[in-house]
Amino acid sequence: MRIKIILLAFLFSAYVIVDSFAQEVPLVYFVENTGADCPEPPLPSFDSLPSIDPLPDPFEWSDGSGYVTDIDDWRCRRAEIGAEVQHYEQGTKPPPPDSLAATFTDTLLTVTIFENEDTLILSLPISLPEGDSSFPAVIGVGFFPTGSLPEDLFTSRGIATIHFMESQITNAWSNVRGDGPFFELYPDKTRGKFIAWAWGVSRIIDALEKCPDSKINLSRLAITGCSYAGKIALVSGAFDERIALTISIESGGGGYTAWRVTETLSGSRERLRSAQGQSWYYQYLSLFNNAVEKLPFDHHELMAMVAPRALFVTGNPSYEWLADESGHVASKAAHEVWKFLGVPDRFGFSIVSGHDHCLLPESQRPEVEAFLDKFLLGDSTANTDISTSPYNPDVDRWIEWWGTGNPPVFTGTPEKEINRIDLVQNYPNPFIQTTTIEYSVEQSSHVELKIYNSLGQLIRTLVDDFKTDGKYLVKWDGKDNSGKDVPGGSYFYRIRIGEFTSVNKMICIN
């Protein structure tokens, strides 16, 4: 069934995890952290941490009480991993600032962040394709607008580019801890720089939400970078669930490799104790310099924080320092999470030698193209079942929990098809009392249109009926199902047409 839906929304987002949607496997979310309400895990002191020789089990709760069994469990397990990564390796990612202002021109997004009477300004060059529709976009970290990837991969596909120059947050190449504009806003200089850069990426997305005239489709947003910027891309994708696709190129130690595995390799490697740019990490990560087995997590779990969204990672064995044998093992371990969630095609890894660092070889180009085509352009036929590697390590030695029967197999229904959707703003938005939602049906189908509050509670059913093909306008009068006016705030409307579902955000100022 071919269905085209035009939904008019303040925030271009695809899905939300709430109980009523529990069997869906979202491609992207409309909030930075869906697990913000989950309980904090135990975070023992270094001296109280046990040694874990194999890779830690990503499915086991931090307190040892059992295993995750479904996607909502994974939501909170992911939050546990995130809390551990911050507490022991990165430092705390600050919440959204007191205030944020954004302006957009055809070529520049300017973000002004206010916190504790201090100000930080980000300027991000943007390149938009020709046309009036909304465009998928990539945030390129580092020296170039598309990270290290060839720009034509994006421009030829009608994908907008957003250039994040991370030095506007803090200097990557200064080994001075706590230098730069971010640390003027947040003076805790024990934080590492990666979490500061990830915070900056989240503020860029906040700004894009405030600029619907930017033509950026925020339900199809990617981030990429190589080497140190590949680490930035990975950490940013892990800690902001509004990013649909993360492409981390040759990230090495602190990126897609596992500290434990790297520690066992011979040669010159980016080990935890010799991690390049120690100021990139939390000050007290050095406690683990000679005790990596005491980390309660490892980087297969950092990668798994991206799940069930899409992640593609690459390596380059021509550079021993990158420790890509370790990346192979960590990738095989991380992939188990996507398999568990029923979406194994959303994770891939490719380790290819014989080329310069951060220069995409021709053999990897079709692999990157497949991830772009499937997860930014909605081509469900693109083959992202990719596990290219010259290595054949003893993965079983590291994944003792592999094949033990834990966790139980998740039986949720995977997303059947990723649809390319034209999304514009509902009118008016923000609204007082009344707003209009427009949708069109190309083939007769059953249609549900429902309103939810920010807690995922059903507020109002606007449509629950069979509709013939055509365009429809539905007005919502700002009342709940009992006829009472709803309070001002954020609301989300979900439309189902046949098997297709989409969720979007609007603002009521009653």
WOSUL-V790270 format. One record per residue. N is the residue number from 1. NEAR is the number of other C-alpha atoms within 12 Angstrom. Layout:
N,NEAR / N,NEAR
//
This chain:
1,16 / 2,19 / 3,30 / 4,28 / 5,33 / 6,32 / 7,39 / 8,38 / 9,41 / 10,38 / 11,42 / 12,48 / 13,43 / 14,45 / 15,42 / 16,43 / 17,38 / 18,28 / 19,18 / 20,17 / 21,27 / 22,24 / 23,23 / 24,34 / 25,40 / 26,45 / 27,48 / 28,44 / 29,41 / 30,41 / 31,35 / 32,34 / 33,33 / 34,36 / 35,30 / 36,22 / 37,13 / 38,20 / 39,21 / 40,23 / 41,25 / 42,19 / 43,25 / 44,19 / 45,17 / 46,22 / 47,13 / 48,12 / 49,23 / 50,19 / 51,20 / 52,20 / 53,25 / 54,33 / 55,40 / 56,37 / 57,37 / 58,46 / 59,46 / 60,30 / 61,31 / 62,31 / 63,19 / 64,16 / 65,11 / 66,17 / 67,26 / 68,29 / 69,25 / 70,29 / 71,41 / 72,29 / 73,31 / 74,37 / 75,39 / 76,32 / 77,41 / 78,42 / 79,37 / 80,39 / 81,44 / 82,47 / 83,35 / 84,35 / 85,38 / 86,38 / 87,32 / 88,34 / 89,42 / 90,39 / 91,33 / 92,30 / 93,39 / 94,28 / 95,22 / 96,26 / 97,27 / 98,18 / 99,21 / 100,29 / 101,27 / 102,30 / 103,27 / 104,30 / 105,21 / 106,21 / 107,20 / 108,25 / 109,37 / 110,33 / 111,35 / 112,28 / 113,34 / 114,24 / 115,24 / 116,14 / 117,13 / 118,20 / 119,23 / 120,31 / 121,29 / 122,36 / 123,29 / 124,38 / 125,29 / 126,32 / 127,32 / 128,35 / 129,26 / 130,16 / 131,12 / 132,16 / 133,24 / 134,33 / 135,39 / 136,43 / 137,43 / 138,51 / 139,54 / 140,44 / 141,46 / 142,35 / 143,24 / 144,27 / 145,34 / 146,40 / 147,41 / 148,36 / 149,40 / 150,25 / 151,27 / 152,18 / 153,29 / 154,36 / 155,24 / 156,18 / 157,26 / 158,29 / 159,40 / 160,42 / 161,43 / 162,46 / 163,38 / 164,42 / 165,31 / 166,40 / 167,28 / 168,29 / 169,36 / 170,36 / 171,28 / 172,34 / 173,20 / 174,17 / 175,20 / 176,22 / 177,28 / 178,33 / 179,29 / 180,27 / 181,28 / 182,40 / 183,31 / 184,22 / 185,29 / 186,35 / 187,20 / 188,21 / 189,29 / 190,31 / 191,38 / 192,47 / 193,50 / 194,46 / 195,45 / 196,48 / 197,48 / 198,46 / 199,40 / 200,47 / 201,47 / 202,40 / 203,42 / 204,50 / 205,49 / 206,35 / 207,35 / 208,38 / 209,39 / 210,33 / 211,30 / 212,31 / 213,27 / 214,38 / 215,39 / 216,47 / 217,47 / 218,50 / 219,50 / 220,48 / 221,47 / 222,53 / 223,57 / 224,53 / 225,45 / 226,39 / 227,39 / 228,41 / 229,44 / 230,45 / 231,47 / 232,48 / 233,53 / 234,53 / 235,52 / 236,52 / 237,51 / 238,50 / 239,49 / 240,46 / 241,48 / 242,45 / 243,52 / 244,51 / 245,47 / 246,57 / 247,57 / 248,52 / 249,49 / 250,50 / 251,46 / 252,46 / 253,44 / 254,52 / 255,51 / 256,55 / 257,50 / 258,47 / 259,50 / 260,42 / 261,40 / 262,40 / 263,30 / 264,22 / 265,23 / 266,15 / 267,15 / 268,17 / 269,31 / 270,38 / 271,36 / 272,39 / 273,25 / 274,23 / 275,33 / 276,26 / 277,27 / 278,33 / 279,33 / 280,43 / 281,45 / 282,35 / 283,29 / 284,26 / 285,34 / 286,27 / 287,22 / 288,31 / 289,25 / 290,18 / 291,24 / 292,35 / 293,29 / 294,29 / 295,41 / 296,46 / 297,46 / 298,46 / 299,47 / 300,47 / 301,45 / 302,46 / 303,52 / 304,49 / 305,46 / 306,52 / 307,50 / 308,47 / 309,46 / 310,49 / 311,56 / 312,51 / 313,54 / 314,53 / 315,51 / 316,39 / 317,29 / 318,21 / 319,26 / 320,25 / 321,31 / 322,43 / 323,42 / 324,45 / 325,43 / 326,47 / 327,54 / 328,42 / 329,38 / 330,48 / 331,45 / 332,42 / 333,44 / 334,46 / 335,41 / 336,36 / 337,47 / 338,39 / 339,29 / 340,36 / 341,42 / 342,30 / 343,33 / 344,31 / 345,35 / 346,48 / 347,48 / 348,47 / 349,45 / 350,40 / 351,43 / 352,34 / 353,28 / 354,19 / 355,19 / 356,18 / 357,28 / 358,36 / 359,26 / 360,33 / 361,25 / 362,16 / 363,18 / 364,35 / 365,22 / 366,19 / 367,33 / 368,40 / 369,32 / 370,33 / 371,40 / 372,43 / 373,32 / 374,35 / 375,45 / 376,44 / 377,37 / 378,26 / 379,22 / 380,22 / 381,19 / 382,24 / 383,23 / 384,32 / 385,26 / 386,29 / 387,30 / 388,27 / 389,27 / 390,20 / 391,23 / 392,17 / 393,21 / 394,18 / 395,24 / 396,18 / 397,16 / 398,32 / 399,32 / 400,20 / 401,22 / 402,26 / 403,14 / 404,14 / 405,14 / 406,22 / 407,28 / 408,23 / 409,22 / 410,30 / 411,19 / 412,23 / 413,20 / 414,28 / 415,30 / 416,22 / 417,28 / 418,32 / 419,31 / 420,29 / 421,36 / 422,33 / 423,38 / 424,37 / 425,36 / 426,33 / 427,25 / 428,23 / 429,28 / 430,27 / 431,27 / 432,23 / 433,24 / 434,24 / 435,30 / 436,27 / 437,39 / 438,30 / 439,35 / 440,29 / 441,30 / 442,22 / 443,20 / 444,20 / 445,24 / 446,23 / 447,32 / 448,28 / 449,37 / 450,35 / 451,37 / 452,36 / 453,30 / 454,26 / 455,21 / 456,26 / 457,23 / 458,26 / 459,29 / 460,30 / 461,29 / 462,28 / 463,26 / 464,18 / 465,18 / 466,18 / 467,23 / 468,18 / 469,21 / 470,19 / 471,20 / 472,21 / 473,21 / 474,25 / 475,25 / 476,34 / 477,24 / 478,35 / 479,28 / 480,23 / 481,19 / 482,12 / 483,13 / 484,14 / 485,20 / 486,28 / 487,19 / 488,19 / 489,21 / 490,30 / 491,39 / 492,43 / 493,46 / 494,43 / 495,38 / 496,34 / 497,34 / 498,27 / 499,22 / 500,31 / 501,36 / 502,46 / 503,44 / 504,43 / 505,42 / 506,42 / 507,34 / 508,31 / 509,20 / 510,20
//
